[in-house]
């Protein structure tokens, strides 16, 4: 029996993927803005982190929404992938695969890579599971020394390499995701869609490059450890 719920239809699921993806993109942009504070030095970085902690309800509310968006995004994407595979004959798959782009064929791989990275990133910097000593870092103002935490974390070459690879995967994922979201949300005019596609590609790689610049700056010594700490 066919499901009558619009939200569980193919187009309904695609819209859910687009909306949750755009919400996660908003988070990525906000997270990048916060991360770039590291270039302003220890005081600015630690002050920004302390400011966020002054609004725990807002912060956790946004985190909960983000978790829901991630779960829905992954579940619906896997559901759509399975539905497409079940509906297409083998010959049709082979014919279509020649037209598919690298980014579209690797969306599941890049998405799962980013998810694994995010879990590790949270375990390292937010939950202090992998590096509990970070909780004992404080600056002269008595604030959590987020700047030193970042520098110490990215001083590990393997952590930085994982971060760089994950951000490259994020760029691949976003570049196709932005185009797909535009198509799903009704952008059909070829010139406008082409503009969104090109802009999304540039924007995605700009985000990735800015994220990647931080571990590279740490490894090259441009962001040294702050020795003026309590």
C-alpha positions as CSV (number, residue, x, y, z in Angstrom):
1,X,0.0,0.0,0.0
2,X,1.4,3.4,-1.0
3,X,2.1,5.8,1.8
4,X,-0.3,8.8,1.6
5,X,1.8,11.1,3.8
6,X,3.4,13.9,1.7
7,X,6.4,14.1,4.0
8,X,7.2,10.5,3.4
9,X,6.9,10.8,-0.4
10,X,10.1,11.0,-2.5
11,X,9.7,14.8,-3.0
12,X,8.8,15.3,0.6
13,X,12.0,13.5,1.7
14,X,14.0,15.5,-0.8
15,X,12.6,18.7,0.7
16,X,13.5,17.4,4.2
17,X,17.1,16.7,3.0
18,X,17.3,20.2,1.5
19,X,16.0,22.0,4.6
20,X,18.1,20.1,7.1
21,X,21.1,20.5,4.8
22,X,20.6,24.3,4.7
23,X,20.3,24.4,8.5
24,X,23.5,22.6,8.9
25,X,25.2,24.9,6.4
26,X,24.1,27.8,8.6
27,X,25.8,26.1,11.5
28,X,28.9,25.5,9.5
29,X,29.1,29.3,8.6
30,X,28.5,30.3,12.3
31,X,31.1,27.8,13.4
32,X,33.6,29.1,10.9
33,X,33.1,32.7,12.1
34,X,33.8,31.6,15.6
35,X,36.8,29.6,14.6
36,X,38.4,32.5,12.8
37,X,38.5,34.4,16.1
38,X,41.7,32.4,16.6
39,X,43.5,34.8,14.3
40,X,42.6,37.7,16.7
41,X,44.7,36.0,19.4
42,X,44.1,34.3,22.7
43,X,42.1,37.1,24.4
44,X,39.6,37.4,21.5
45,X,39.2,33.7,21.2
46,X,38.7,33.0,24.9
47,X,36.3,36.0,25.2
48,X,34.2,34.7,22.3
49,X,34.0,31.2,23.9
50,X,33.1,32.7,27.3
51,X,30.4,34.8,25.7
52,X,28.8,31.7,24.2
53,X,28.8,30.0,27.6
54,X,26.8,32.9,29.1
55,X,23.7,31.7,27.1
56,X,23.6,27.9,27.8
57,X,19.9,27.5,27.0
58,X,20.3,29.2,23.6
59,X,23.5,27.2,23.0
60,X,22.0,23.9,23.9
61,X,18.7,24.6,22.1
62,X,20.7,25.2,18.9
63,X,22.7,22.0,19.5
64,X,19.6,20.0,20.0
65,X,18.1,21.4,16.7
66,X,21.4,20.6,15.0
67,X,21.4,17.0,16.3
68,X,17.8,16.5,15.1
69,X,18.7,18.0,11.7
70,X,21.7,15.7,11.4
71,X,19.7,12.6,12.3
72,X,16.9,13.4,9.9
73,X,19.3,14.4,7.1
74,X,21.2,11.1,7.4
75,X,18.1,8.9,7.8
76,X,16.2,10.5,4.9
77,X,19.3,10.4,2.6
78,X,19.9,6.7,3.3
79,X,16.2,6.1,2.7
80,X,16.2,7.9,-0.6
81,X,19.4,6.1,-1.7
82,X,17.8,2.7,-0.9
83,X,14.6,3.7,-2.7
84,X,16.5,4.7,-5.8
85,X,18.5,1.6,-5.9
86,X,15.5,-0.6,-5.4
87,X,13.6,1.2,-8.2
88,X,16.3,1.2,-10.9
89,X,17.2,-1.8,-13.1
90,X,20.9,-2.6,-13.4
91,X,21.1,-1.4,-17.0
92,X,19.5,1.9,-16.1
93,X,22.0,2.4,-13.2
94,X,24.9,1.9,-15.5
95,X,23.6,4.3,-18.1
96,X,22.9,7.0,-15.4
97,X,26.3,6.5,-13.6
98,X,28.1,7.8,-16.7
99,X,26.3,11.1,-16.4
100,X,26.7,11.4,-12.7
101,X,29.4,13.7,-11.3
102,X,32.0,12.7,-8.8
103,X,30.4,14.8,-6.1
104,X,27.0,13.2,-6.6
105,X,28.3,9.7,-6.6
106,X,30.3,10.2,-3.4
107,X,27.7,12.1,-1.4
108,X,27.2,9.2,1.0
109,X,31.0,8.7,1.4
110,X,31.8,12.3,2.0
111,X,28.8,12.8,4.3
112,X,29.8,9.8,6.5
113,X,33.5,11.0,6.5
114,X,32.4,14.4,7.8
115,X,30.1,12.7,10.4
116,X,33.0,10.6,11.7
117,X,35.2,13.6,11.9
118,X,32.5,15.7,13.8
119,X,32.2,12.9,16.4
120,X,35.9,12.9,16.9
121,X,36.1,16.7,16.9
122,X,33.4,16.8,19.6
123,X,35.2,14.1,21.6
124,X,38.4,16.1,21.5
125,X,37.4,19.8,21.9
126,X,33.8,19.8,23.4
127,X,33.5,16.7,25.5
128,X,37.2,16.4,26.5
129,X,37.0,12.6,26.0
130,X,40.2,12.1,24.0
131,X,42.1,15.0,25.7
132,X,40.7,15.6,29.2
133,X,43.7,17.8,30.1
134,X,42.1,20.5,27.9
135,X,39.6,21.1,30.7
136,X,42.4,22.4,32.9
137,X,43.5,25.1,30.5
138,X,42.7,28.6,31.7
139,X,44.0,32.1,30.8
140,X,44.9,34.9,33.1
141,X,41.3,36.0,33.2
142,X,40.2,32.6,34.5
143,X,38.5,31.8,31.3
144,X,38.7,28.4,29.5
145,X,41.8,28.7,27.3
146,X,40.1,27.8,24.0
147,X,43.0,29.3,22.0
148,X,45.6,27.0,23.6
149,X,43.2,24.1,23.3
150,X,43.0,24.7,19.5
151,X,46.8,25.1,19.1
152,X,47.6,22.0,21.2
153,X,45.0,20.0,19.2
154,X,46.3,21.0,15.8
155,X,49.9,20.6,16.8
156,X,49.3,16.9,16.3
157,X,50.1,16.3,12.6
158,X,47.6,13.4,12.3
159,X,44.8,15.3,13.9
160,X,45.5,18.2,11.5
161,X,45.6,15.8,8.5
162,X,42.3,14.3,9.5
163,X,40.8,17.8,9.8
164,X,42.1,18.8,6.4
165,X,40.8,15.7,4.7
166,X,37.4,16.1,6.4
167,X,37.1,19.7,5.3
168,X,37.9,18.8,1.7
169,X,35.1,16.1,2.0
170,X,32.8,18.8,3.4
171,X,33.5,21.0,0.4
172,X,32.6,18.2,-2.0
173,X,29.5,17.4,0.0
174,X,28.4,21.1,0.2
175,X,29.0,21.9,-3.5
176,X,26.6,19.2,-4.6
177,X,24.3,19.7,-1.7
178,X,23.7,23.3,-2.5
179,X,22.9,22.6,-6.1
180,X,20.6,19.7,-5.1
181,X,18.8,21.9,-2.6
182,X,18.2,24.6,-5.2
183,X,16.8,22.1,-7.6
184,X,14.6,20.5,-5.0
185,X,13.3,23.9,-3.8
186,X,12.1,24.8,-7.3
187,X,15.0,26.5,-9.1
188,X,14.5,25.3,-12.6
189,X,15.6,28.3,-14.8
190,X,19.0,27.1,-16.4
191,X,20.9,30.3,-16.0
192,X,19.9,30.9,-12.4
193,X,20.6,27.2,-11.6
194,X,24.0,27.5,-13.3
195,X,24.8,30.6,-11.2
196,X,23.8,28.9,-8.0
197,X,25.9,25.8,-8.9
198,X,29.0,27.8,-9.7
199,X,28.5,30.1,-6.6
200,X,27.9,27.0,-4.4
201,X,31.1,25.4,-5.7
202,X,33.2,28.5,-4.9
203,X,31.5,29.1,-1.6
204,X,32.0,25.5,-0.5
205,X,35.7,25.6,-1.2
206,X,36.1,29.0,0.4
207,X,34.6,27.6,3.6
208,X,36.9,24.6,3.4
209,X,40.0,26.7,2.7
210,X,39.3,29.0,5.7
211,X,38.8,26.0,8.0
212,X,41.9,24.3,6.7
213,X,44.0,27.5,7.2
214,X,43.8,27.1,10.9
215,X,45.6,23.8,11.4
216,X,48.1,24.8,8.7
217,X,48.8,28.1,10.6
218,X,49.3,26.1,13.8
219,X,51.7,23.6,12.1
220,X,53.7,26.4,10.5
221,X,54.0,28.3,13.7
222,X,51.9,31.3,12.8
223,X,49.6,30.5,15.8
224,X,51.9,29.9,18.7
225,X,50.9,28.6,22.1
226,X,50.0,31.3,24.5
227,X,52.5,31.1,27.4
228,X,50.7,33.9,29.4
229,X,48.2,31.7,31.2
230,X,47.3,30.8,34.7
